[in-house]
Amino acid sequence: MLYRKVPKNGNDLSVLGFECMHLPMKENRTIDEERAIRQIKYAIDQGVNFIGTARPYHLKKALLSLGEPFAAGYRETTRI
């Protein structure tokens, strides 16, 4: 994974990020939590450390998909 240093704070961010705007959906148009969590963990395991999200994504539910991976220790290596 390639990283770039942020001049303002010195953080090294991956040039590839993970965007939570397009998480996998079920047929009933809700987030497929199991697949979303797998995708988030996989991205972080591959070196992605920049997670893009915003409150309005998926009717304010996208942030909830980050809870399980972050509780499992993935928060320490990422920037939101």
FIKOLZA-1660 file (N, C-alpha, C; in steps of 0.1 Angstrom, whole numbers, plus 5000, padded with zeros to 4 digits):
% residues 80
   i   px   py   pz ch aa at
   1 5009 4988 5000  A  M  N
   1 5000 5000 5000  A  M CA
   1 5009 5012 5000  A  M  C
   2 5005 5022 4992  A  L  N
   2 5012 5035 4992  A  L CA
   2 5006 5044 5002  A  L  C
   3 5014 5053 5008  A  Y  N
   3 5009 5062 5018  A  Y CA
   3 5015 5076 5014  A  Y  C
   4 5007 5086 5018  A  R  N
   4 5012 5100 5016  A  R CA
   4 5011 5107 5030  A  R  C
   5 5021 5115 5033  A  K  N
   5 5021 5122 5045  A  K CA
   5 5012 5135 5044  A  K  C
   6 5004 5137 5054  A  V  N
   6 4995 5149 5054  A  V CA
   6 5004 5160 5060  A  V  C
   7 5006 5171 5053  A  P  N
   7 5015 5181 5058  A  P CA
   7 5011 5188 5071  A  P  C
   8 4998 5190 5073  A  K  N
   8 4993 5197 5085  A  K CA
   8 4996 5189 5098  A  K  C
   9 4994 5176 5097  A  N  N
   9 4995 5168 5110  A  N CA
   9 5005 5157 5110  A  N  C
  10 5011 5154 5098  A  G  N
  10 5021 5144 5097  A  G CA
  10 5016 5130 5096  A  G  C
  11 5003 5128 5096  A  N  N
  11 4997 5114 5094  A  N CA
  11 5001 5109 5081  A  N  C
  12 5004 5096 5080  A  D  N
  12 5006 5088 5068  A  D CA
  12 4992 5082 5064  A  D  C
  13 4986 5087 5053  A  L  N
  13 4973 5081 5049  A  L CA
  13 4975 5073 5037  A  L  C
  14 4968 5062 5036  A  S  N
  14 4968 5053 5024  A  S CA
  14 4963 5061 5012  A  S  C
  15 4969 5059 5000  A  V  N
  15 4964 5066 4988  A  V CA
  15 4950 5061 4984  A  V  C
  16 4947 5049 4988  A  L  N
  16 4934 5043 4986  A  L CA
  16 4926 5043 4999  A  L  C
  17 4914 5048 4998  A  G  N
  17 4906 5048 5010  A  G CA
  17 4894 5039 5009  A  G  C
  18 4886 5037 5019  A  F  N
  18 4874 5029 5019  A  F CA
  18 4863 5039 5022  A  F  C
  19 4853 5040 5013  A  E  N
  19 4842 5049 5014  A  E CA
  19 4830 5041 5018  A  E  C
  20 4823 5046 5029  A  C  N
  20 4811 5039 5034  A  C CA
  20 4798 5044 5028  A  C  C
  21 4799 5052 5017  A  M  N
  21 4787 5056 5011  A  M CA
  21 4780 5045 5003  A  M  C
  22 4788 5035 4998  A  H  N
  22 4782 5025 4990  A  H CA
  22 4785 5011 4996  A  H  C
  23 4780 5009 5008  A  L  N
  23 4781 4996 5015  A  L CA
  23 4771 4986 5008  A  L  C
  24 4775 4973 5009  A  P  N
  24 4766 4963 5003  A  P CA
  24 4752 4964 5010  A  P  C
  25 4742 4962 5001  A  M  N
  25 4728 4962 5006  A  M CA
  25 4721 4949 5004  A  M  C
  26 4711 4947 5013  A  K  N
  26 4702 4935 5011  A  K CA
  26 4691 4939 5002  A  K  C
  27 4683 4929 4998  A  E  N
  27 4671 4932 4990  A  E CA
  27 4661 4941 4996  A  E  C
  28 4660 4942 5009  A  N  N
  28 4651 4951 5015  A  N CA
  28 4657 4965 5017  A  N  C
  29 4668 4968 5010  A  R  N
  29 4675 4981 5010  A  R CA
  29 4681 4985 5023  A  R  C
  30 4684 4976 5032  A  T  N
  30 4692 4978 5044  A  T CA
  30 4706 4974 5042  A  T  C
  31 4715 4979 5050  A  I  N
  31 4729 4975 5049  A  I CA
  31 4731 4960 5052  A  I  C
  32 4738 4953 5044  A  D  N
  32 4742 4939 5047  A  D CA
  32 4753 4940 5056  A  D  C
  33 4751 4940 5069  A  E  N
  33 4761 4942 5080  A  E CA
  33 4772 4932 5079  A  E  C
  34 4769 4919 5077  A  E  N
  34 4779 4909 5076  A  E CA
  34 4789 4912 5065  A  E  C
  35 4784 4915 5053  A  R  N
  35 4793 4917 5042  A  R CA
  35 4800 4931 5044  A  R  C
  36 4794 4941 5049  A  A  N
  36 4800 4954 5051  A  A CA
  36 4812 4952 5061  A  A  C
  37 4810 4945 5072  A  I  N
  37 4820 4944 5082  A  I CA
  37 4832 4936 5076  A  I  C
  38 4829 4926 5068  A  R  N
  38 4839 4918 5061  A  R CA
  38 4848 4927 5052  A  R  C
  39 4841 4935 5044  A  Q  N
  39 4847 4944 5035  A  Q CA
  39 4856 4954 5042  A  Q  C
  40 4851 4960 5053  A  I  N
  40 4859 4970 5060  A  I CA
  40 4871 4964 5066  A  I  C
  41 4870 4952 5073  A  K  N
  41 4881 4945 5079  A  K CA
  41 4891 4942 5068  A  K  C
  42 4887 4937 5056  A  Y  N
  42 4896 4933 5046  A  Y CA
  42 4904 4945 5041  A  Y  C
  43 4897 4956 5039  A  A  N
  43 4904 4968 5034  A  A CA
  43 4915 4972 5044  A  A  C
  44 4911 4973 5057  A  I  N
  44 4921 4976 5067  A  I CA
  44 4933 4966 5068  A  I  C
  45 4929 4953 5067  A  D  N
  45 4940 4943 5067  A  D CA
  45 4950 4945 5055  A  D  C
  46 4945 4950 5044  A  Q  N
  46 4953 4953 5032  A  Q CA
  46 4961 4966 5033  A  Q  C
  47 4959 4973 5044  A  G  N
  47 4967 4985 5046  A  G CA
  47 4960 4998 5044  A  G  C
  48 4947 4998 5040  A  V  N
  48 4939 5010 5040  A  V CA
  48 4937 5015 5054  A  V  C
  49 4940 5028 5055  A  N  N
  49 4939 5034 5069  A  N CA
  49 4930 5047 5068  A  N  C
  50 4924 5050 5057  A  F  N
  50 4916 5061 5055  A  F CA
  50 4901 5057 5052  A  F  C
  51 4892 5059 5062  A  I  N
  51 4878 5055 5060  A  I CA
  51 4870 5068 5059  A  I  C
  52 4863 5068 5047  A  G  N
  52 4854 5080 5045  A  G CA
  52 4840 5076 5048  A  G  C
  53 4834 5085 5056  A  T  N
  53 4820 5083 5060  A  T CA
  53 4814 5097 5064  A  T  C
  54 4801 5097 5064  A  A  N
  54 4794 5109 5068  A  A CA
  54 4781 5105 5074  A  A  C
  55 4775 5113 5083  A  R  N
  55 4763 5110 5090  A  R CA
  55 4751 5106 5080  A  R  C
  56 4750 5113 5069  A  P  N
  56 4738 5110 5061  A  P CA
  56 4739 5097 5053  A  P  C
  57 4751 5091 5052  A  Y  N
  57 4752 5079 5044  A  Y CA
  57 4743 5068 5050  A  Y  C
  58 4735 5062 5041  A  H  N
  58 4726 5051 5044  A  H CA
  58 4716 5054 5055  A  H  C
  59 4711 5066 5054  A  L  N
  59 4701 5071 5064  A  L CA
  59 4707 5071 5078  A  L  C
  60 4719 5075 5079  A  K  N
  60 4727 5077 5092  A  K CA
  60 4731 5063 5098  A  K  C
  61 4730 5053 5090  A  K  N
  61 4734 5039 5096  A  K CA
  61 4748 5035 5092  A  K  C
  62 4754 5041 5082  A  A  N
  62 4768 5037 5078  A  A CA
  62 4778 5037 5089  A  A  C
  63 4777 5046 5098  A  L  N
  63 4786 5047 5109  A  L CA
  63 4785 5035 5118  A  L  C
  64 4773 5029 5119  A  L  N
  64 4771 5017 5128  A  L CA
  64 4779 5005 5123  A  L  C
  65 4781 5005 5110  A  S  N
  65 4789 4993 5104  A  S CA
  65 4804 4994 5108  A  S  C
  66 4808 5005 5113  A  L  N
  66 4822 5006 5118  A  L CA
  66 4824 5001 5132  A  L  C
  67 4813 5001 5139  A  G  N
  67 4814 4997 5154  A  G CA
  67 4820 4984 5156  A  G  C
  68 4816 4973 5149  A  E  N
  68 4822 4960 5152  A  E CA
  68 4837 4959 5149  A  E  C
  69 4841 4964 5137  A  P  N
  69 4855 4963 5134  A  P CA
  69 4863 4972 5144  A  P  C
  70 4858 4983 5147  A  F  N
  70 4866 4992 5156  A  F CA
  70 4867 4986 5170  A  F  C
  71 4856 4980 5175  A  A  N
  71 4856 4973 5188  A  A CA
  71 4866 4961 5188  A  A  C
  72 4869 4956 5176  A  A  N
  72 4878 4944 5175  A  A CA
  72 4892 4949 5174  A  A  C
  73 4895 4962 5175  A  G  N
  73 4909 4967 5175  A  G CA
  73 4913 4974 5162  A  G  C
  74 4904 4975 5152  A  Y  N
  74 4908 4981 5140  A  Y CA
  74 4909 4996 5140  A  Y  C
  75 4903 5002 5150  A  R  N
  75 4903 5017 5151  A  R CA
  75 4917 5023 5153  A  R  C
  76 4926 5016 5160  A  E  N
  76 4939 5022 5162  A  E CA
  76 4947 5024 5150  A  E  C
  77 4944 5017 5139  A  T  N
  77 4952 5019 5127  A  T CA
  77 4945 5027 5116  A  T  C
  78 4934 5033 5119  A  T  N
  78 4927 5040 5109  A  T CA
  78 4925 5055 5112  A  T  C
  79 4921 5063 5102  A  R  N
  79 4917 5077 5103  A  R CA
  79 4903 5078 5097  A  R  C
  80 4894 5085 5103  A  I  N
  80 4881 5086 5097  A  I CA
  80 4880 5101 5092  A  I  C
% end
